Amino acid sequence: MTQNSYLKVIEENLQEGLYIVDFEANLVYANGRLAEILGYASEEEILGLNVLDFVSSDYHEQICDLFAETISSKALKKNIVFKIDKKNGDKNLIQLNLGGINHLGIIGSLRELPEGEEACSNTSHSGALYKTIVELSPDAIMICSLDVQILDINNAAINLYECNDKFDAVGHSVLEFIDPDEIEHLRTVFEETILSDYTLRAEAKLVTKRGKPFIGKISAKRIPANNKFGFVIVVLSRDITEQRLKEHNLEAQATIDPLTNLLNRRGFQNLADQEIKHAQRRRMNAVLVFIDIDKMKFINDLYGHESGDQAIQIVATALKTSFRNSDLLSRWGGDEFLVLALDTEVEHAANMIEKINWHLQKIVEEKDIPYEVYVSAGCSHCDLQGGFELHKAILLADMNMYKEKVFKKKRISD
């Protein structure tokens, strides 16, 4: 095979269309790939045609200016991205490269761009726009190869991940900035992103270059790029630790009673539903204890409402001491308390109530409180394996507490 034959084979197997146009933008040379891109069967069909015959009218002025500038200045390696009208009427996004000038005219190449690649092209305008957007973004941005090796990062990423400069990150894997407990899960999700148009959105525990942990919100997507793989992965991240902490505090405020630091009614109901399901799976029983402070009106009237609040706090302290950490303690409202004692039988209820009152008297003596603090309590057995309904169990415990209170009053009057 002659040298010219070798060259012919090479040019016809290139992925880019090659062209030479004269100084009036008429095609004087084209390879087969160029004809294919423009929607023609062979290069012979397009020789002699003007470049503007294929260019969407919106780009005519821009193309003419570029060719004129190239001819007048003999500048090399200019390029532009625009849409062409193919022979069959389809419109394609292409990149036109102007490589140089010889005695025949302007030499260059043309290649198709996947939809959306315009933003990642190498034109001076889009490159400057891309750089400006990336650097002004408040989000940390990492540009990664398909094996999630970092190719570039913006200033926000340098600051967020506590890097000295971008070279602290470039060449490293994105996974180095993810908490070890999260890596396997996110590696799988990254693989989905690499292989498809799937957009990754996740919250994860991330770490800085110095090992400082934080909660991050991550977004990642594969986009077309001018590299040998045809794609890069763009990863955006931001620190949401403070936001999540505020949300946690708001949630705590909504479920915790501020006077006693016990669960409030809403908090109890939310957690009780979860714990009951857990107990049902483990085939456990439970006991509900409804508690009411005795002679609360007497304490408020004689010693003031501050003393009434103090009595409520004393009962809360006695409950914390009397029950296990696994039991749910709540201030149900006013001077009423509700306890869900898990893995407990109702036969132990009398001992629980006696224990509460014992701790109450101990606290009153230690703090030298001028009034007595006692409680009445009622219990209900929670048969979690039957058709258990929490609100009915609470109602029964409340009724039993009321019976206990009536019994005490009758005994005192007798």
C-alpha positions as CSV (number, residue, x, y, z in Angstrom):
1,M,0.0,0.0,0.0
2,T,1.4,3.4,-1.0
3,Q,1.8,6.3,1.5
4,N,-1.1,8.1,-0.2
5,S,-3.3,5.0,0.3
6,Y,-2.3,4.9,4.0
7,L,-3.3,8.5,4.4
8,K,-6.6,7.9,2.6
9,V,-7.5,5.1,5.0
10,I,-6.6,7.3,8.0
11,E,-8.6,10.3,6.9
12,E,-11.7,8.3,6.1
13,N,-11.7,6.6,9.5
14,L,-11.3,9.8,11.5
15,Q,-14.2,10.7,13.8
16,E,-13.9,14.3,12.7
17,G,-14.9,15.7,9.3
18,L,-11.9,17.3,7.5
19,Y,-12.4,20.3,5.1
20,I,-10.7,23.0,3.1
21,V,-12.7,26.0,2.1
22,D,-11.6,28.8,-0.3
23,F,-11.6,32.4,0.8
24,E,-15.3,32.7,0.0
25,A,-16.2,29.7,2.2
26,N,-16.8,27.2,-0.6
27,L,-15.8,23.6,0.0
28,V,-12.8,22.6,-2.1
29,Y,-12.0,19.4,-0.1
30,A,-13.9,17.2,2.3
31,N,-13.5,13.7,3.6
32,G,-16.3,11.1,3.9
33,R,-16.9,11.7,7.6
34,L,-17.7,15.4,6.9
35,A,-20.3,14.4,4.3
36,E,-21.8,11.9,6.8
37,I,-22.0,14.6,9.5
38,L,-23.8,16.9,7.1
39,G,-26.2,14.1,6.0
40,Y,-24.8,13.4,2.5
41,A,-23.8,10.0,1.0
42,S,-20.4,11.1,-0.2
43,E,-18.0,14.0,-0.2
44,E,-18.5,14.5,-4.0
45,E,-22.1,15.8,-3.2
46,I,-20.9,18.7,-1.0
47,L,-17.8,19.9,-2.9
48,G,-18.4,23.4,-4.2
49,L,-21.2,24.1,-1.7
50,N,-20.8,27.1,0.6
51,V,-20.4,26.5,4.3
52,L,-23.3,28.8,5.0
53,D,-25.6,26.4,3.1
54,F,-25.3,24.1,6.1
55,V,-25.4,26.6,8.9
56,S,-28.5,27.7,10.7
57,S,-29.4,31.2,9.8
58,D,-28.9,32.4,13.4
59,Y,-25.2,31.8,13.1
60,H,-24.5,33.2,9.6
61,E,-23.1,36.5,10.8
62,Q,-21.0,34.9,13.5
63,I,-19.5,32.4,10.9
64,C,-18.7,35.2,8.4
65,D,-17.0,37.3,11.0
66,L,-14.9,34.4,12.2
67,F,-13.8,33.5,8.7
68,A,-13.0,37.1,7.9
69,E,-10.9,37.5,11.1
70,T,-9.1,34.3,10.3
71,I,-8.2,35.4,6.7
72,S,-7.1,38.9,7.8
73,S,-5.0,37.9,10.7
74,K,-4.0,34.4,9.6
75,A,-4.8,33.4,13.2
76,L,-4.8,29.7,13.9
77,K,-6.8,27.3,16.0
78,K,-10.0,29.2,16.3
79,N,-13.3,27.3,16.8
80,I,-17.0,27.9,17.2
81,V,-20.0,25.8,18.3
82,F,-23.2,26.2,16.3
83,K,-26.1,24.3,14.8
84,I,-26.2,22.9,11.3
85,D,-29.1,22.0,9.1
86,K,-28.6,18.5,7.7
87,K,-29.8,17.4,4.3
88,N,-32.8,15.6,5.8
89,G,-33.8,18.7,7.8
90,D,-32.4,17.6,11.2
91,K,-30.5,20.0,13.3
92,N,-27.2,19.0,14.9
93,L,-24.9,20.7,17.3
94,I,-21.3,20.8,15.9
95,Q,-18.0,22.3,16.7
96,L,-16.1,23.9,13.8
97,N,-12.3,24.1,14.2
98,L,-10.2,26.4,12.0
99,G,-6.8,24.9,11.9
100,G,-4.8,27.1,9.5
101,I,-4.4,28.6,6.1
102,N,-2.7,27.4,2.9
103,H,-2.7,28.3,-0.8
104,L,-6.1,26.6,-1.2
105,G,-7.8,28.4,1.6
106,I,-8.8,27.6,5.2
107,I,-8.1,24.2,6.6
108,G,-10.0,22.7,9.5
109,S,-12.2,20.0,11.0
110,L,-15.7,19.6,12.2
111,R,-17.2,17.2,14.7
112,E,-20.6,16.5,16.2
113,L,-21.3,17.3,19.8
114,P,-23.8,15.4,21.9
115,E,-26.8,17.5,23.1
116,G,-25.7,19.7,26.0
117,E,-22.0,19.7,25.2
118,E,-22.1,23.3,24.1
119,A,-21.6,24.4,27.7
120,C,-18.4,22.4,27.9
121,S,-16.9,23.3,24.5
122,N,-13.6,24.9,24.2
123,T,-14.7,28.2,22.6
124,S,-13.3,31.3,24.3
125,H,-16.7,32.6,25.0
126,S,-18.2,29.5,26.6
127,G,-14.9,28.7,28.3
128,A,-14.9,32.1,30.0
129,L,-18.6,31.8,30.9
130,Y,-18.0,28.3,32.4
131,K,-15.0,29.5,34.4
132,T,-17.0,32.5,35.7
133,I,-20.0,30.4,36.8
134,V,-17.8,27.8,38.5
135,E,-15.7,30.3,40.4
136,L,-18.7,32.5,41.5
137,S,-20.7,29.5,42.7
138,P,-21.2,29.3,46.5
139,D,-21.3,25.5,46.2
140,A,-18.2,23.4,46.1
141,I,-17.7,22.1,42.6
142,M,-15.4,19.2,41.6
143,I,-14.9,18.1,38.0
144,C,-14.0,14.4,37.9
145,S,-13.1,11.7,35.4
146,L,-15.3,8.6,35.1
147,D,-13.2,6.8,37.7
148,V,-14.1,9.7,40.1
149,Q,-10.5,11.1,40.1
150,I,-10.7,14.9,40.6
151,L,-9.6,16.9,37.6
152,D,-10.4,20.4,38.9
153,I,-12.1,22.2,41.8
154,N,-13.3,25.7,42.4
155,N,-12.4,28.0,45.3
156,A,-15.5,27.1,47.2
157,A,-14.4,23.5,47.2
158,I,-10.9,24.5,48.3
159,N,-12.4,26.2,51.3
160,L,-15.0,23.6,52.1
161,Y,-12.6,20.7,52.1
162,E,-9.8,22.7,53.8
163,C,-7.3,22.3,51.0
164,N,-4.3,24.5,50.7
165,D,-4.9,24.9,47.0
166,K,-6.6,22.9,44.2
167,F,-3.5,20.6,43.9
168,D,-4.4,19.2,47.3
169,A,-7.4,17.6,45.6
170,V,-6.6,17.2,41.9
171,G,-5.5,13.6,41.2
172,H,-7.2,12.3,44.3
173,S,-10.5,10.3,44.4
174,V,-13.7,12.0,45.4
175,L,-14.2,9.1,47.8
176,E,-11.3,10.3,49.9
177,F,-13.6,13.2,51.1
178,I,-16.4,10.8,52.2
179,D,-16.7,9.3,55.6
180,P,-15.6,5.6,55.5
181,D,-19.1,4.5,56.7
182,E,-20.7,6.1,53.7
183,I,-18.2,5.1,51.0
184,E,-19.7,1.7,49.8
185,H,-23.2,3.1,49.4
186,L,-22.0,6.2,47.6
187,R,-19.6,4.2,45.4
188,T,-22.6,2.3,44.1
189,V,-24.6,5.4,43.5
190,F,-21.6,7.0,41.7
191,E,-21.5,4.0,39.4
192,E,-25.1,4.6,38.4
193,T,-24.3,8.2,37.7
194,I,-21.3,7.2,35.5
195,L,-23.2,4.7,33.5
196,S,-26.3,6.7,32.8
197,D,-28.0,10.1,32.9
198,Y,-28.9,9.5,36.5
199,T,-28.5,12.5,38.8
200,L,-27.1,11.7,42.2
201,R,-28.7,13.6,45.1
202,A,-27.8,12.5,48.6
203,E,-26.9,13.6,52.1
204,A,-23.7,12.1,53.5
205,K,-21.1,12.4,56.2
206,L,-18.1,14.1,54.5
207,V,-14.6,14.8,55.7
208,T,-12.2,17.6,54.9
209,K,-8.6,17.2,53.9
210,R,-7.7,17.7,57.6
211,G,-10.2,15.1,58.8
212,K,-12.9,17.4,60.0
213,P,-16.3,15.7,59.6
214,F,-19.5,17.5,58.4
215,I,-22.9,16.7,56.9
216,G,-22.9,17.5,53.2
217,K,-25.5,17.6,50.5
218,I,-24.2,16.1,47.3
219,S,-25.4,16.4,43.7
220,A,-23.5,14.7,40.8
221,K,-24.2,14.2,37.1
222,R,-22.4,13.0,34.0
223,I,-22.1,15.6,31.3
224,P,-20.4,15.6,27.9
225,A,-16.9,16.8,27.6
226,N,-14.0,17.2,25.2
227,N,-11.9,14.3,26.4
228,K,-11.1,10.8,25.3
229,F,-14.1,9.4,27.3
230,G,-16.5,12.0,26.1
231,F,-17.8,12.7,29.6
232,V,-16.9,14.1,33.0
233,I,-18.7,13.9,36.3
234,V,-19.6,17.2,37.9
235,V,-20.0,17.0,41.7
236,L,-21.6,19.8,43.7
237,S,-21.5,19.8,47.5
238,R,-22.4,22.1,50.4
239,D,-22.1,22.0,54.2
240,I,-25.6,21.6,55.8
241,T,-24.4,20.7,59.3
242,E,-25.7,23.9,60.8
243,Q,-29.0,23.6,59.0
244,R,-29.5,20.0,60.2
245,L,-28.5,21.1,63.8
246,K,-31.1,23.8,63.7
247,E,-33.7,21.4,62.4
248,H,-32.8,18.9,65.2
249,N,-33.1,21.7,67.8
250,L,-36.5,22.7,66.4
251,E,-37.7,19.1,66.4
252,A,-36.5,18.8,70.0
253,Q,-38.4,22.0,71.0
254,A,-41.5,20.5,69.4
255,T,-41.2,17.2,71.3
256,I,-39.6,18.0,74.6
257,D,-41.2,19.7,77.6
258,P,-39.0,22.6,78.6
259,L,-39.8,22.5,82.3
260,T,-38.9,18.9,82.9
261,N,-36.9,17.9,79.8
262,L,-39.2,14.9,79.5
263,L,-41.1,14.1,76.3
264,N,-44.2,16.2,75.8
265,R,-47.5,14.6,74.5
266,R,-46.5,14.9,70.9
267,G,-43.0,13.4,71.5
268,F,-44.4,10.6,73.5
269,Q,-47.0,9.6,70.9
270,N,-44.3,9.6,68.1
271,L,-41.8,7.5,70.0
272,A,-44.4,5.2,71.6
273,D,-45.6,4.2,68.2
274,Q,-42.1,3.2,67.2
275,E,-41.3,1.4,70.4
276,I,-44.5,-0.5,70.4
277,K,-43.8,-1.8,66.9
278,H,-40.3,-2.8,68.0
279,A,-41.7,-4.6,71.1
280,Q,-44.3,-6.4,68.9
281,R,-41.5,-7.8,66.7
282,R,-39.7,-9.1,69.8
283,R,-43.0,-10.4,71.3
284,M,-42.7,-8.2,74.4
285,N,-45.4,-6.8,76.6
286,A,-45.5,-3.4,78.3
287,V,-47.2,-1.4,81.0
288,L,-48.6,2.1,80.8
289,V,-48.4,4.2,84.0
290,F,-50.6,7.3,84.3
291,I,-49.4,9.6,87.1
292,D,-51.0,12.7,88.8
293,I,-49.5,14.8,91.5
294,D,-51.6,14.8,94.7
295,K,-52.8,18.1,96.2
296,M,-51.3,20.2,93.4
297,K,-53.9,22.9,93.9
298,F,-53.0,23.1,97.6
299,I,-49.3,23.6,96.7
300,N,-50.0,26.3,94.1
301,D,-52.5,28.2,96.4
302,L,-50.4,28.1,99.6
303,Y,-46.8,28.3,98.2
304,G,-47.3,29.9,94.8
305,H,-47.0,28.7,91.2
306,E,-43.2,28.7,91.3
307,S,-43.4,26.0,94.0
308,G,-46.0,24.2,91.8
309,D,-43.4,24.2,89.0
310,Q,-40.8,22.9,91.4
311,A,-43.1,20.1,92.5
312,I,-43.5,19.1,88.8
313,Q,-39.7,19.1,88.4
314,I,-39.3,17.0,91.5
315,V,-41.7,14.4,90.1
316,A,-39.9,14.4,86.8
317,T,-36.6,13.7,88.6
318,A,-38.1,10.9,90.6
319,L,-39.4,9.3,87.4
320,K,-36.0,9.4,85.8
321,T,-34.5,7.7,88.9
322,S,-37.3,5.1,89.2
323,F,-37.5,3.9,85.6
324,R,-35.0,2.5,83.1
325,N,-33.4,4.5,80.2
326,S,-35.4,2.3,77.8
327,D,-38.7,3.4,79.2
328,L,-40.5,6.4,77.7
329,L,-41.2,9.2,80.2
330,S,-43.5,12.1,79.4
331,R,-45.2,15.1,80.9
332,W,-48.6,14.5,79.5
333,G,-49.9,17.9,80.5
334,G,-50.2,20.1,83.6
335,D,-49.4,17.9,86.6
336,E,-49.9,14.6,84.7
337,F,-47.3,12.2,83.6
338,L,-47.3,9.1,81.4
339,V,-44.8,6.3,81.3
340,L,-44.5,3.4,78.9
341,A,-42.5,0.7,80.7
342,L,-41.3,-1.8,78.1
343,D,-40.8,-5.5,78.7
344,T,-42.7,-5.2,82.0
345,E,-45.7,-7.1,83.5
346,V,-48.6,-5.3,85.2
347,E,-47.9,-7.3,88.4
348,H,-44.9,-5.1,89.0
349,A,-46.9,-1.9,88.9
350,A,-47.4,-1.6,92.6
351,N,-43.6,-1.8,93.1
352,M,-43.0,0.9,90.5
353,I,-45.4,3.3,92.2
354,E,-44.0,2.6,95.6
355,K,-40.5,3.3,94.2
356,I,-41.6,6.6,92.7
357,N,-43.0,7.8,96.1
358,W,-39.9,6.7,97.9
359,H,-37.7,8.7,95.6
360,L,-40.0,11.7,95.9
361,Q,-39.7,11.7,99.7
362,K,-35.9,11.4,99.5
363,I,-35.7,14.4,97.1
364,V,-38.1,16.5,99.4
365,E,-35.9,15.8,102.4
366,E,-32.6,16.5,100.6
367,K,-33.9,19.8,99.2
368,D,-35.7,20.7,102.5
369,I,-38.9,21.4,100.6
370,P,-41.6,22.9,102.9
371,Y,-44.4,20.7,101.5
372,E,-45.0,17.1,100.7
373,V,-45.0,15.7,97.2
374,Y,-46.9,12.5,96.5
375,V,-48.5,11.0,93.4
376,S,-51.4,8.8,92.5
377,A,-50.9,6.3,89.6
378,G,-52.9,4.0,87.6
379,C,-51.7,1.2,85.2
380,S,-52.9,-0.7,82.2
381,H,-51.5,-3.8,80.7
382,C,-50.4,-3.5,77.1
383,D,-51.1,-6.8,75.3
384,L,-49.0,-5.9,72.2
385,Q,-49.6,-9.2,70.5
386,G,-53.4,-8.7,70.3
387,G,-55.3,-5.8,68.8
388,F,-53.5,-3.2,70.8
389,E,-54.7,0.5,70.6
390,L,-52.6,3.0,72.5
391,H,-55.3,5.6,73.1
392,K,-57.5,2.9,74.8
393,A,-54.6,1.8,77.0
394,I,-54.0,5.4,78.0
395,L,-57.6,5.9,78.8
396,L,-57.7,2.8,81.0
397,A,-54.5,3.9,82.9
398,D,-56.1,7.3,83.5
399,M,-59.3,5.7,84.8
400,N,-57.2,3.5,87.2
401,M,-55.3,6.6,88.4
402,Y,-58.5,8.4,89.1
403,K,-59.8,5.4,91.1
404,E,-56.6,5.4,93.2
405,K,-57.0,9.2,93.9
406,V,-60.7,8.6,95.0
407,F,-59.6,5.7,97.2
408,K,-57.0,7.9,98.9
409,K,-59.5,10.7,99.6
410,K,-62.0,8.2,101.0
411,R,-59.4,6.7,103.2
412,I,-58.4,10.1,104.6
413,S,-62.0,11.1,105.2
414,D,-62.7,7.8,107.0
